[in-house]
Amino acid sequence: MYLQYFYDRSLAQASYMIGCQITGEAAIIDPIRNIDMYLTVAKEQGFRIMGAIETHIHADFVSGSAELARRTGATIYYSTEGERNGGYKWPPFLPVQGVIDEQTIHVGNIQLKAVHTPGHTPEHMTYELIDKGTTDQPIGLFTGDFIFVGNVGRPDLLETSLGVKGSAIQGARQMFASIQRFKKYEDYLQIWPGHGAGSACGKGLGSIPNSTVGYEKRTNPALRYTNEQAFMDFLLDGQPEVPAYFAKMKEVNISGLTPLAAVPSTVEFHRPGDEVALLATDKNNLIIDTRSATSFAMRSIPRTINIPYPDMFAEWMGRLANYKDDIYLIADSNDLKDIQTIESNIGMDNIVGFFSPTIVETAGNTNSYLNQDPKDVERQRHAGQVQILDVRYQKEWEKAHIPGAIHIPLPQLNEQAHELSFDQPVVVHCASGKRSAIAASILVNKGFDVMNLQGGFQQWQTDHFQTTS
C-alpha cells in the first residue's frame, strides 16, 4: 500500500493519495482543483488514478474531483447521504458513483469503507482504510472535516453561508451522534484529517498533520462531552467568522466550475505607475499589491490593496475581492504561478494580468504609512492624540482589547470606515500585524493618516500595556 500526504498551506487543506502497488491503481481523497501534483506523483509511482473521493461538499476551496475525472477518466465517489439537505449536482458527462453508509470502494487490494458522519455537513463521510493484503482490520480513518487534530468540524456553514435556517443546531446534534460512533473505534487507528491550523472550518485546530483515535479521545475537547446540549453549546460558540467566499465555494462544489484548461492565461502589463493608479479608479477593477507589508508601507500606488503573499493569501483574497471584479496583481513573476494556483483553488479565475513590483518606483504620486512602536502608541493614546482601530474578529475583541479602541473587523472595514475621524491619526492593529497591514492599505487609500501597531495586540500584551474586556 502507498499513502501520500499533500498539504496546501494557503488553504490549510490536506488531501491524500492511496495506491495499490500490486495493481497500479490509486485514488485521491479530497483533491484540490489544481491536480498537477497528484498527476506528477502518480506518474513517478507508476499509478493510474482511478478514483476521486469526496468526504463532503467543501466550503473553503474548489474540489478537484471534476478536474481529475476530466483529465484522467477517474470515477468520482461522493456521498448520497443527506441529499434532502442539498446534494451534489454533477455534470452528466462525468463518471460518478454515489456512496452510502458502510459501502466499500476498492482501489486494487485496498478498501475504503464509507462511514456516514454528519455534523459538519449532512452528507459527510469518513473513510476507513483497510489494506486487504495485510489484514481485514482498518489501519486508519480519513476524517475529512469531521475529526480534526484538537477539535471537530463546525456545524454552522450551511446556515451562515447559504442561509439554511436551523441547520447549525441540527448539525451540532448530528455531530454529537457521529462522535459517539467515532468513540467506538480502537485507539490505535490513525487519523488523517482534511485541515490543519488556520482553517475556518473549525476552531482551535492543531498544526500537526495527523493523530490517532486514542490521542483524540484523551485530548480533544469536543470528545469529552457526554451531555448533548452541553456539547452543542460548546461547538456553536467561538467559531471563526465565515469568509464571504465560502458561499461561492459551496455553490461551485455543488454545481461545478469551468475546467482549468478554459481559464484565460494571465499576461504581464507594462505601464507607468501613474497609469496603474488610474486603472484602479475604475470601480470594476481591483489591484492587489502582493509585496510585503514593509515594502507597501514605505511606498505604494494609490487605490491598491496590500495582501502580502503567501501567508493565508487565498483566505484574504476570498474575503476582500469580488468574483465579478477584473483583478490585476502587482507581483513578482517568480511568484505568479503559485499565486494563480492559489487563486484558482478558490475559483478566482478573474485575474486579468499582473505588473512587476518595479512599477511602484515609477509612480509620481504614492502613499505610505508608519509602523509604530507600542510604547509610542500608548503615550499617544494616553494623551488623546490618536484613534485606535482594532480589526480583529468579534470573539478576539470580546476576550480583551485596548481601552477606548474602535472595533471594525477587517472584512467590514471598507463599508464601515466612515465611523473613523479624519481629525486624528488612526493606529490600526490586529493580533500580530498581518491583518492590520491589509487594513492600513485600505485606510490609506481613503485618505486617513495611518499607523500600524508593530507586533499587534500580542506585542501590546507582552509589553503589559492596559487592556479591557
C-alpha positions in Angstrom: 0.0 0.0 0.0 1.1 3.5 -0.8 0.0 6.6 1.1 1.0 10.2 0.1 0.0 13.4 2.1 -0.4 16.7 0.3 -0.8 20.0 2.2 -1.8 23.4 0.8 -0.6 26.0 3.3 -2.6 28.8 1.8 -5.8 26.8 2.4 -4.6 24.8 5.5 -6.0 21.9 3.5 -4.9 18.3 3.3 -5.5 15.8 0.6 -4.3 12.2 0.2 -3.3 9.7 -2.4 -3.7 6.0 -1.7 -2.3 3.4 -4.1 -2.2 -0.3 -4.5 1.3 -1.2 -5.7 0.2 -4.6 -6.9 -2.5 -3.4 -9.3 -1.1 0.0 -10.0 -4.3 1.8 -9.1 -4.6 4.9 -7.0 -7.3 7.3 -5.7 -7.2 10.8 -4.4 -9.2 11.8 -1.3 -10.5 15.4 -1.3 -8.4 16.7 -4.2 -8.0 20.4 -4.8 -8.6 22.0 -8.2 -5.0 22.2 -9.3 -4.3 18.5 -9.8 -0.8 18.6 -11.3 0.9 17.4 -8.1 -1.3 14.3 -8.0 -0.5 13.5 -11.6 3.2 14.0 -11.0 3.3 11.6 -8.1 1.1 9.1 -9.8 3.5 9.1 -12.8 6.5 8.8 -10.5 5.0 5.8 -8.7 3.5 4.1 -11.8 -0.1 4.6 -10.7 -3.2 5.1 -12.7 -5.7 7.4 -10.9 -9.0 5.5 -10.9 -10.9 7.5 -8.3 -11.5 10.9 -6.8 -13.2 10.5 -3.4 -15.2 13.3 -1.7 -15.7 13.3 2.0 -18.2 16.1 1.7 -19.2 19.3 -0.2 -16.4 21.7 0.6 -16.9 25.3 1.5 -13.4 26.7 1.5 -11.8 25.5 -1.8 -12.8 24.3 -5.2 -12.8 20.5 -5.3 -10.5 18.9 -7.9 -12.6 15.8 -8.4 -14.2 17.0 -11.6 -10.8 18.1 -12.9 -9.4 14.7 -12.2 -12.4 13.0 -13.9 -12.0 15.1 -17.0 -8.2 14.6 -17.3 -7.8 11.0 -16.2 -11.2 9.4 -16.5 -11.2 8.8 -12.8 -14.6 7.9 -11.2 -15.9 10.5 -8.7 -17.1 8.8 -5.5 -19.5 11.1 -3.5 -21.9 10.8 -0.6 -25.6 10.4 -1.4 -26.4 10.5 2.3 -28.2 13.6 3.5 -29.3 14.6 0.0 -32.6 16.1 1.1 -30.5 19.0 2.5 -28.8 19.7 -0.8 -26.5 17.2 -2.5 -24.1 17.2 -5.4 -25.2 18.1 -9.0 -22.6 16.6 -11.2 -22.5 17.3 -15.0 -24.0 14.4 -16.8 -20.8 13.5 -18.8 -18.6 12.9 -15.7 -18.2 9.3 -14.4 -19.7 9.4 -10.9 -20.8 6.9 -8.3 -22.9 7.7 -5.2 -21.8 6.1 -1.9 -23.9 5.2 1.1 -23.1 4.4 4.7 -20.9 1.2 5.0 -20.4 0.9 1.3 -16.8 -0.1 0.2 -14.7 1.5 -2.5 -12.0 -0.8 -3.9 -8.6 0.6 -5.0 -6.9 -2.6 -6.1 -6.4 -4.6 -2.9 -7.1 -1.6 -0.7 -10.6 -0.9 0.6 -12.2 2.3 1.7 -15.3 1.8 3.8 -17.6 4.7 3.9 -19.0 5.7 7.4 -21.7 8.4 7.4 -20.6 11.0 9.9 -22.9 14.0 9.5 -22.4 17.2 11.6 -20.1 19.4 9.6 -22.4 18.8 6.6 -25.4 16.5 6.3 -23.7 14.2 3.7 -20.3 14.0 5.3 -18.4 10.7 5.0 -15.4 9.3 6.9 -13.5 6.5 5.2 -11.9 3.5 6.9 -8.6 2.5 5.2 -8.1 -1.3 5.0 -5.1 -2.9 3.4 -6.6 -6.3 2.4 -3.1 -7.6 1.6 -2.3 -7.4 5.3 -5.4 -7.6 7.4 -9.2 -7.2 7.4 -9.0 -4.5 10.1 -8.7 -0.8 9.3 -5.3 0.9 9.7 -6.8 4.4 10.0 -9.5 6.9 9.1 -9.7 9.7 6.6 -11.9 12.0 8.6 -12.3 15.0 6.3 -13.9 17.9 8.2 -15.3 15.6 10.9 -12.5 14.9 13.3 -9.5 17.3 13.3 -6.4 17.2 15.4 -7.7 19.0 18.6 -11.3 19.6 17.6 -14.2 18.8 15.3 -15.7 20.4 12.2 -18.1 23.4 12.7 -21.8 22.6 12.0 -23.0 26.1 11.0 -21.7 26.7 7.5 -24.9 25.8 5.7 -26.7 28.3 7.8 -24.1 31.1 7.8 -23.0 30.7 4.1 -26.2 29.5 2.3 -28.9 30.6 4.7 -30.3 27.2 5.5 -32.2 28.1 8.7 -31.9 25.7 11.6 -29.1 23.7 10.1 -26.5 24.8 12.6 -28.4 23.3 15.6 -29.3 20.3 13.5 -25.6 19.9 12.5 -24.4 20.2 16.1 -26.8 17.5 17.2 -25.7 15.2 14.3 -22.1 15.9 15.2 -22.7 14.7 18.8 -24.2 11.4 17.4 -21.3 11.0 15.0 -18.8 11.4 17.8 -20.5 8.6 19.8 -19.9 6.4 16.7 -16.3 7.5 16.5 -15.6 6.7 20.1 -16.2 3.0 19.4 -13.1 2.8 17.2 -9.9 1.2 18.6 -7.3 3.7 20.0 -4.5 2.5 17.7 -6.2 3.8 14.5 -4.6 6.6 12.7 -6.5 9.8 11.8 -5.8 11.8 8.6 -7.9 15.0 8.8 -8.9 17.4 6.0 -7.5 20.6 7.5 -4.8 21.9 9.9 -4.3 25.1 11.9 -5.6 28.2 10.2 -8.7 26.7 8.6 -12.0 28.4 9.2 -13.8 25.0 9.0 -13.3 24.6 12.8 -11.9 26.3 15.9 -8.6 25.6 17.6 -7.3 23.1 15.0 -3.9 21.6 15.7 -0.9 22.1 13.5 0.4 18.5 13.4 -0.7 16.7 10.3 -2.2 13.5 11.8 -3.2 11.9 15.1 -4.7 8.7 16.5 -8.2 7.8 17.8 -6.7 7.3 21.3 -4.9 10.6 21.4 -8.0 12.5 20.3 -10.1 10.7 23.0 -7.6 11.9 25.6 -7.0 15.4 24.4 -9.7 16.6 22.0 -12.1 18.9 24.0 -15.0 18.1 21.7 -14.8 14.4 22.6 -15.1 15.0 26.4 -18.8 15.8 26.4 -21.4 13.2 27.5 -24.3 15.7 27.5 -25.7 16.6 24.1 -26.8 20.1 25.0 -23.5 21.0 26.7 -21.7 19.7 23.6 -23.9 21.7 21.3 -23.3 24.9 23.3 -19.5 24.3 23.2 -19.5 23.5 19.5 -21.6 26.5 18.4 -19.6 29.0 20.5 -16.5 30.8 19.3 -16.3 29.6 15.8 -14.2 31.7 13.4 -16.0 34.3 11.3 -17.1 32.8 8.0 -15.2 34.2 4.9 -17.6 35.6 2.3 -16.3 33.4 -0.4 -17.4 30.2 1.4 -20.9 30.7 -0.1 -19.4 30.8 -3.6 -17.4 27.6 -2.9 -20.5 25.7 -1.7 -22.3 26.7 -4.9 -19.3 25.8 -7.1 -18.8 22.4 -5.5 -22.4 21.5 -5.8 -22.8 22.5 -9.5 -19.3 22.6 -10.9 -16.9 25.2 -12.4 -15.1 26.0 -15.6 -12.4 23.5 -16.5 -8.9 24.9 -15.8 -8.0 24.5 -19.5 -10.7 27.0 -20.4 -9.4 29.7 -18.0 -7.6 32.5 -19.9 -3.9 32.9 -19.1 -2.6 35.9 -17.1 -0.5 38.3 -19.0 2.1 40.8 -17.8 1.3 44.5 -18.5 4.0 47.2 -18.8 2.6 50.6 -17.8 3.9 53.5 -15.7 2.8 53.5 -12.1 0.6 56.5 -12.5 -1.4 54.7 -15.2 -1.9 51.8 -12.8 -3.3 54.2 -10.3 -5.7 55.5 -13.0 -6.7 51.9 -13.8 -7.6 51.4 -10.2 -10.2 54.3 -10.3 -12.5 52.1 -12.3 -14.9 50.5 -9.8 -14.8 47.2 -11.8 -11.1 46.9 -11.4 -9.2 45.7 -8.3 -5.5 46.0 -8.0 -3.8 43.8 -5.4 -0.2 44.5 -4.3 1.3 41.2 -3.1 4.5 42.8 -1.8 5.5 42.6 1.9 3.7 44.9 4.3 7.0 46.6 5.0 7.6 47.4 1.3 4.0 48.6 0.9 4.2 50.8 3.9 7.2 52.6 2.5 5.7 53.3 -0.9 2.5 52.2 -2.7 0.4 53.2 -5.7 -2.9 54.9 -4.6 -6.0 52.8 -4.6 -4.1 49.5 -4.5 -4.8 46.9 -1.7 -2.0 45.2 0.0 -2.5 41.4 0.6 1.0 40.1 1.2 1.9 36.8 -0.4 2.0 34.0 0.7 0.5 33.6 4.2 -3.3 33.0 4.1 -3.3 34.8 0.7 -6.2 32.7 -0.5 -8.4 33.5 2.5 -8.0 37.2 2.3 -8.4 37.4 -1.5 -11.6 35.4 -1.0 -12.7 37.7 1.8 -11.9 41.0 0.1 -12.0 40.5 -3.6 -15.2 40.2 -5.7 -15.6 37.4 -8.2 -17.0 39.9 -10.7 -14.1 42.3 -10.5 -11.3 42.4 -13.0 -8.3 41.7 -10.8 -4.8 42.9 -11.5 -1.8 41.9 -9.4 1.4 43.6 -8.5 3.6 40.6 -8.1 7.0 39.1 -8.7 7.0 37.0 -11.8 8.6 34.2 -9.8 5.6 34.0 -7.5 2.9 34.4 -10.2 2.4 30.7 -11.0 1.9 29.9 -7.3 -0.4 32.9 -6.8 -2.5 31.8 -9.8 -2.7 28.3 -8.4 -3.8 29.6 -5.0 -6.5 31.8 -6.6 -7.8 29.1 -8.9 -8.2 26.8 -5.9 -10.8 29.2 -4.6 -12.4 29.7 -8.0 -11.0 33.2 -8.6 -10.4 32.9 -12.4 -10.9 36.7 -12.9 -7.2 37.7 -12.7 -6.7 39.7 -15.9 -3.0 40.4 -15.6 0.0 41.5 -13.5 2.6 44.2 -13.1 6.1 43.9 -11.9 6.7 45.5 -8.4 9.2 47.9 -10.1 6.2 49.9 -11.4 5.8 51.3 -7.8 9.1 53.1 -8.2 7.8 54.8 -11.5 4.7 56.3 -9.8 4.9 60.0 -9.2 2.1 60.1 -6.6 2.4 57.5 -3.9 1.1 56.6 -0.5 2.9 55.5 2.7 2.3 54.8 6.3 4.3 54.3 9.5 4.8 51.3 11.7 4.5 52.5 15.3 6.1 51.0 18.4 3.6 50.1 21.2 5.3 52.4 23.7 4.8 55.4 21.4 1.2 54.4 20.7 0.5 54.1 24.5 1.9 57.5 25.0 -0.2 59.0 22.2 -3.3 57.1 23.3 -2.9 58.4 26.9 -2.6 61.9 25.5 -5.7 61.5 23.4 -3.7 62.1 20.2 -4.8 59.0 18.2 -7.7 56.7 17.4 -7.1 53.0 18.0 -8.7 50.7 15.4 -9.0 47.0 16.2 -9.7 44.9 13.1 -9.7 41.5 14.8 -12.8 39.3 14.9 -15.6 39.7 17.4 -14.5 36.8 19.6 -11.0 38.1 19.8 -12.3 41.6 20.8 -14.5 40.2 23.5 -11.6 38.4 25.2 -9.5 41.5 25.5 -8.9 44.8 23.7 -7.2 48.2 24.2 -9.4 50.6 26.2 -11.2 53.2 24.0 -10.4 51.3 20.8 -12.9 51.3 17.9 -13.8 47.8 16.7 -14.3 47.1 13.0 -13.5 43.6 11.8 -11.3 43.7 8.7 -13.9 42.2 6.4 -16.3 45.1 7.2 -13.7 47.9 7.1 -14.4 49.1 3.6 -18.0 49.7 4.4 -17.6 51.0 8.0 -14.5 53.2 7.6 -16.9 56.3 7.9 -17.0 55.6 11.6 -13.5 56.9 11.9 -12.5 60.5 12.1 -10.1 62.3 9.8 -9.2 64.7 12.6 -6.7 62.3 14.2 -4.2 59.6 13.0 -5.6 56.1 13.1 -3.4 53.4 14.8 -4.6 50.1 13.4 -3.9 46.7 14.8 -4.9 43.0 14.7 -3.4 40.1 16.7 0.1 40.0 15.1 0.2 42.6 12.3 -0.8 40.7 9.2 -4.5 41.7 9.0 -3.7 45.2 10.1 -1.3 45.6 7.1 -4.2 44.9 4.8 -6.4 47.3 6.8 -3.7 50.0 6.7 -3.7 49.8 2.9 -7.5 50.3 2.8 -7.4 53.3 5.1 -4.5 55.0 3.4 -6.5 54.8 0.1 -9.4 56.5 1.8 -7.2 59.4 2.9 -6.6 58.6 6.6 -3.3 59.3 8.4 -2.4 55.7 9.3 0.0 54.0 11.6 0.3 50.2 12.0 0.9 48.9 15.6 4.1 46.9 15.4 3.6 43.3 16.7 -0.1 43.9 17.0 -2.2 43.1 20.1 0.1 40.3 21.1 3.1 42.7 21.5 0.8 45.1 23.3 0.0 42.4 25.9 3.6 41.3 26.0 4.6 44.8 26.9 2.0 44.8 29.7 0.0 47.8 28.5 -3.6 48.2 29.6 -6.4 46.0 28.2 -10.0 45.5 29.0 -12.7 43.1 28.0 
